[in-house]
Amino acid sequence: MNAGRLIRSRSTWLLLVGLVPVIAAGTLAHINDFDGLYGQDAFAYYRYAVDDLRAQLYPPPPFFWPPGYPLLTLLMTLFVGITPLAGQWVSLMCGGLTVAFTGLLTREVWHSNDNSAHIAALIAGLTMAFTGQLWQSSAVIMADTLSLAA
């Protein structure tokens, strides 16, 4: 197997590990009919995305948080409709990306020519994938997982 193919396959493993919080948190939210709206912050993000931003996209209306997460939620409404599921999908996808990015960052800073950097990356990704707080944040309509992924 050539080196490029090996690297791509190892990156693919990190993306697959990133599906753990997406599937787990998404399944738990679905089973419990949880729409992601928990606490006043989640309602504020959702209202800003589907009401304020839809009414006036440019320039974005005043908001007490950066508009990145609400903008992604607004874009997701194009695919799933105007429903809290749009914001929840953004959080779930960013939770999965957080796992993959953690592994990639670990591999980048490991500074090793052998397989230990790839093993460390997989361990870091798995550790992040099975963190309860990430699962919780991935199911709620808030910018926490987007911030982690960034």
Phi and psi in degrees as GROMACS dihedral restraints (atoms count N, CA, C in turn):
[ dihedral_restraints ]
;  ai    aj    ak    al  type     phi  dphi    fc
    3     4     5     6     1   -76.4    20    10
    4     5     6     7     1   164.3    20    10
    6     7     8     9     1   -63.8    20    10
    7     8     9    10     1   -41.6    20    10
    9    10    11    12     1   -61.3    20    10
   10    11    12    13     1   -41.7    20    10
   12    13    14    15     1   -66.1    20    10
   13    14    15    16     1   -39.4    20    10
   15    16    17    18     1   -64.4    20    10
   16    17    18    19     1   -42.8    20    10
   18    19    20    21     1   -64.4    20    10
   19    20    21    22     1   -45.0    20    10
   21    22    23    24     1   -61.1    20    10
   22    23    24    25     1   -40.7    20    10
   24    25    26    27     1   -68.0    20    10
   25    26    27    28     1   -34.4    20    10
   27    28    29    30     1   -69.9    20    10
   28    29    30    31     1   -36.3    20    10
   30    31    32    33     1   -67.2    20    10
   31    32    33    34     1   -35.3    20    10
   33    34    35    36     1   -62.3    20    10
   34    35    36    37     1   -39.1    20    10
   36    37    38    39     1   -60.6    20    10
   37    38    39    40     1   -39.0    20    10
   39    40    41    42     1   -65.6    20    10
   40    41    42    43     1   -38.2    20    10
   42    43    44    45     1   -65.6    20    10
   43    44    45    46     1   -38.9    20    10
   45    46    47    48     1   -66.0    20    10
   46    47    48    49     1   -39.3    20    10
   48    49    50    51     1   -64.1    20    10
   49    50    51    52     1   -32.8    20    10
   51    52    53    54     1   -63.7    20    10
   52    53    54    55     1   -18.4    20    10
   54    55    56    57     1   -75.2    20    10
   55    56    57    58     1   -16.0    20    10
   57    58    59    60     1   -56.9    20    10
   58    59    60    61     1   -56.6    20    10
   60    61    62    63     1   -68.0    20    10
   61    62    63    64     1   -30.2    20    10
   63    64    65    66     1   -62.7    20    10
   64    65    66    67     1   -50.6    20    10
   66    67    68    69     1   -71.3    20    10
   67    68    69    70     1   -44.9    20    10
   69    70    71    72     1   -65.8    20    10
   70    71    72    73     1   -52.9    20    10
   72    73    74    75     1   -67.5    20    10
   73    74    75    76     1   -39.2    20    10
   75    76    77    78     1   -63.9    20    10
   76    77    78    79     1   -41.8    20    10
   78    79    80    81     1   -65.8    20    10
   79    80    81    82     1   -45.7    20    10
   81    82    83    84     1   -61.7    20    10
   82    83    84    85     1   -41.6    20    10
   84    85    86    87     1   -64.0    20    10
   85    86    87    88     1   -42.0    20    10
   87    88    89    90     1   -66.1    20    10
   88    89    90    91     1   -46.5    20    10
   90    91    92    93     1   -60.2    20    10
   91    92    93    94     1   -37.5    20    10
   93    94    95    96     1   -94.5    20    10
   94    95    96    97     1    10.1    20    10
   96    97    98    99     1    51.6    20    10
   97    98    99   100     1    40.8    20    10
   99   100   101   102     1   -91.9    20    10
  100   101   102   103     1   120.6    20    10
  102   103   104   105     1   -92.2    20    10
  103   104   105   106     1     4.0    20    10
  105   106   107   108     1    90.2    20    10
  106   107   108   109     1    -8.9    20    10
  108   109   110   111     1   -91.3    20    10
  109   110   111   112     1    99.5    20    10
  111   112   113   114     1  -137.5    20    10
  112   113   114   115     1   112.9    20    10
  114   115   116   117     1    86.2    20    10
  115   116   117   118     1   163.2    20    10
  117   118   119   120     1   -66.4    20    10
  118   119   120   121     1   -29.6    20    10
  120   121   122   123     1   -64.8    20    10
  121   122   123   124     1   -44.1    20    10
  123   124   125   126     1   -61.4    20    10
  124   125   126   127     1   -42.8    20    10
  126   127   128   129     1   -64.3    20    10
  127   128   129   130     1   -37.2    20    10
  129   130   131   132     1   -65.9    20    10
  130   131   132   133     1   -45.1    20    10
  132   133   134   135     1   -59.7    20    10
  133   134   135   136     1   -47.1    20    10
  135   136   137   138     1   -65.9    20    10
  136   137   138   139     1   -45.6    20    10
  138   139   140   141     1   -61.5    20    10
  139   140   141   142     1   -41.8    20    10
  141   142   143   144     1   -63.2    20    10
  142   143   144   145     1   -40.2    20    10
  144   145   146   147     1   -68.5    20    10
  145   146   147   148     1   -49.6    20    10
  147   148   149   150     1   -91.0    20    10
  148   149   150   151     1   -16.1    20    10
  150   151   152   153     1  -107.2    20    10
  151   152   153   154     1   -63.9    20    10
  153   154   155   156     1   -67.8    20    10
  154   155   156   157     1   -49.2    20    10
  156   157   158   159     1   -68.4    20    10
  157   158   159   160     1   -37.2    20    10
  159   160   161   162     1   -64.2    20    10
  160   161   162   163     1   -34.9    20    10
  162   163   164   165     1   -75.3    20    10
  163   164   165   166     1   -34.4    20    10
  165   166   167   168     1  -148.4    20    10
  166   167   168   169     1    90.7    20    10
  168   169   170   171     1   -76.7    20    10
  169   170   171   172     1   -39.1    20    10
  171   172   173   174     1  -131.1    20    10
  172   173   174   175     1   127.2    20    10
  174   175   176   177     1   -70.8    20    10
  175   176   177   178     1   152.6    20    10
  177   178   179   180     1   -59.8    20    10
  178   179   180   181     1   138.0    20    10
  180   181   182   183     1   -65.5    20    10
  181   182   183   184     1   160.4    20    10
  183   184   185   186     1   -58.3    20    10
  184   185   186   187     1   140.9    20    10
  186   187   188   189     1  -152.9    20    10
  187   188   189   190     1   148.5    20    10
  189   190   191   192     1   -82.6    20    10
  190   191   192   193     1    -1.3    20    10
  192   193   194   195     1  -126.1    20    10
  193   194   195   196     1   160.0    20    10
  195   196   197   198     1   -59.3    20    10
  196   197   198   199     1   146.8    20    10
  198   199   200   201     1   -83.0    20    10
  199   200   201   202     1     5.8    20    10
  201   202   203   204     1   -58.7    20    10
  202   203   204   205     1   -52.4    20    10
  204   205   206   207     1   -63.5    20    10
  205   206   207   208     1   -47.3    20    10
  207   208   209   210     1   -60.7    20    10
  208   209   210   211     1   -33.8    20    10
  210   211   212   213     1   -64.6    20    10
  211   212   213   214     1   -42.9    20    10
  213   214   215   216     1   -64.1    20    10
  214   215   216   217     1   -38.3    20    10
  216   217   218   219     1   -63.6    20    10
  217   218   219   220     1   -42.8    20    10
  219   220   221   222     1   -61.4    20    10
  220   221   222   223     1   -42.6    20    10
  222   223   224   225     1   -62.8    20    10
  223   224   225   226     1   -38.5    20    10
  225   226   227   228     1   -66.8    20    10
  226   227   228   229     1   -26.5    20    10
  228   229   230   231     1   -64.1    20    10
  229   230   231   232     1   -21.5    20    10
  231   232   233   234     1   -65.5    20    10
  232   233   234   235     1   -25.3    20    10
  234   235   236   237     1   -98.7    20    10
  235   236   237   238     1   -36.9    20    10
  237   238   239   240     1  -113.3    20    10
  238   239   240   241     1    -2.6    20    10
  240   241   242   243     1    90.4    20    10
  241   242   243   244     1   176.0    20    10
  243   244   245   246     1   -83.6    20    10
  244   245   246   247     1    90.3    20    10
  246   247   248   249     1  -149.9    20    10
  247   248   249   250     1   151.5    20    10
  249   250   251   252     1   -57.1    20    10
  250   251   252   253     1   -20.3    20    10
  252   253   254   255     1   -57.6    20    10
  253   254   255   256     1   -29.3    20    10
  255   256   257   258     1   -61.0    20    10
  256   257   258   259     1   -49.9    20    10
  258   259   260   261     1   -67.4    20    10
  259   260   261   262     1   -35.5    20    10
  261   262   263   264     1   -66.5    20    10
  262   263   264   265     1   -38.7    20    10
  264   265   266   267     1   -65.0    20    10
  265   266   267   268     1   -38.9    20    10
  267   268   269   270     1   -60.7    20    10
  268   269   270   271     1   -46.2    20    10
  270   271   272   273     1   -63.7    20    10
  271   272   273   274     1   -42.7    20    10
  273   274   275   276     1   -62.8    20    10
  274   275   276   277     1   -46.9    20    10
  276   277   278   279     1   -63.6    20    10
  277   278   279   280     1   -40.0    20    10
  279   280   281   282     1   -68.8    20    10
  280   281   282   283     1   -31.9    20    10
  282   283   284   285     1   -62.9    20    10
  283   284   285   286     1   -42.2    20    10
  285   286   287   288     1   -65.7    20    10
  286   287   288   289     1   -40.2    20    10
  288   289   290   291     1   -66.3    20    10
  289   290   291   292     1   -33.0    20    10
  291   292   293   294     1   -59.2    20    10
  292   293   294   295     1   -41.4    20    10
  294   295   296   297     1   -63.5    20    10
  295   296   297   298     1   -49.6    20    10
  297   298   299   300     1   -63.7    20    10
  298   299   300   301     1   -43.3    20    10
  300   301   302   303     1   -66.8    20    10
  301   302   303   304     1   -34.3    20    10
  303   304   305   306     1   -61.9    20    10
  304   305   306   307     1   -45.1    20    10
  306   307   308   309     1   -63.6    20    10
  307   308   309   310     1   -43.7    20    10
  309   310   311   312     1   -64.6    20    10
  310   311   312   313     1   -40.0    20    10
  312   313   314   315     1   -64.9    20    10
  313   314   315   316     1   -41.3    20    10
  315   316   317   318     1   -60.3    20    10
  316   317   318   319     1   -45.4    20    10
  318   319   320   321     1   -63.3    20    10
  319   320   321   322     1   -36.7    20    10
  321   322   323   324     1   -66.9    20    10
  322   323   324   325     1   -39.5    20    10
  324   325   326   327     1   -93.3    20    10
  325   326   327   328     1    -3.6    20    10
  327   328   329   330     1   -68.9    20    10
  328   329   330   331     1   -31.9    20    10
  330   331   332   333     1    54.8    20    10
  331   332   333   334     1    64.4    20    10
  333   334   335   336     1  -142.7    20    10
  334   335   336   337     1   145.3    20    10
  336   337   338   339     1   -92.9    20    10
  337   338   339   340     1    -7.1    20    10
  339   340   341   342     1  -100.6    20    10
  340   341   342   343     1  -167.3    20    10
  342   343   344   345     1   -76.2    20    10
  343   344   345   346     1    -5.7    20    10
  345   346   347   348     1   -62.8    20    10
  346   347   348   349     1   -32.2    20    10
  348   349   350   351     1   -64.8    20    10
  349   350   351   352     1   -38.1    20    10
  351   352   353   354     1   -72.9    20    10
  352   353   354   355     1   -36.3    20    10
  354   355   356   357     1   -66.7    20    10
  355   356   357   358     1   -43.4    20    10
  357   358   359   360     1   -61.7    20    10
  358   359   360   361     1   -39.8    20    10
  360   361   362   363     1   -63.5    20    10
  361   362   363   364     1   -42.3    20    10
  363   364   365   366     1   -66.2    20    10
  364   365   366   367     1   -41.3    20    10
  366   367   368   369     1   -63.8    20    10
  367   368   369   370     1   -43.0    20    10
  369   370   371   372     1   -62.9    20    10
  370   371   372   373     1   -43.6    20    10
  372   373   374   375     1   -63.5    20    10
  373   374   375   376     1   -43.2    20    10
  375   376   377   378     1   -64.8    20    10
  376   377   378   379     1   -39.6    20    10
  378   379   380   381     1   -60.8    20    10
  379   380   381   382     1   -45.2    20    10
  381   382   383   384     1   -67.7    20    10
  382   383   384   385     1   -37.7    20    10
  384   385   386   387     1   -63.8    20    10
  385   386   387   388     1   -29.6    20    10
  387   388   389   390     1  -106.2    20    10
  388   389   390   391     1    27.1    20    10
  390   391   392   393     1   -89.7    20    10
  391   392   393   394     1   121.6    20    10
  393   394   395   396     1   -58.8    20    10
  394   395   396   397     1   -38.4    20    10
  396   397   398   399     1   -63.4    20    10
  397   398   399   400     1   -35.4    20    10
  399   400   401   402     1   -65.8    20    10
  400   401   402   403     1   -40.7    20    10
  402   403   404   405     1   -61.3    20    10
  403   404   405   406     1   -45.3    20    10
  405   406   407   408     1   -63.0    20    10
  406   407   408   409     1   -47.4    20    10
  408   409   410   411     1   -66.7    20    10
  409   410   411   412     1   -27.6    20    10
  411   412   413   414     1   -72.4    20    10
  412   413   414   415     1   -18.7    20    10
  414   415   416   417     1   -97.5    20    10
  415   416   417   418     1    -9.4    20    10
  417   418   419   420     1  -103.5    20    10
  418   419   420   421     1   144.3    20    10
  420   421   422   423     1   -80.3    20    10
  421   422   423   424     1    81.6    20    10
  423   424   425   426     1  -152.0    20    10
  424   425   426   427     1   166.8    20    10
  426   427   428   429     1   -85.5    20    10
  427   428   429   430     1    10.1    20    10
  429   430   431   432     1   -60.3    20    10
  430   431   432   433     1   -50.5    20    10
  432   433   434   435     1   -71.4    20    10
  433   434   435   436     1   -31.6    20    10
  435   436   437   438     1   -64.2    20    10
  436   437   438   439     1   -40.1    20    10
  438   439   440   441     1   -64.0    20    10
  439   440   441   442     1   -42.3    20    10
  441   442   443   444     1   -63.2    20    10
  442   443   444   445     1   -44.1    20    10
  444   445   446   447     1   -64.8    20    10
  445   446   447   448     1   -37.8    20    10
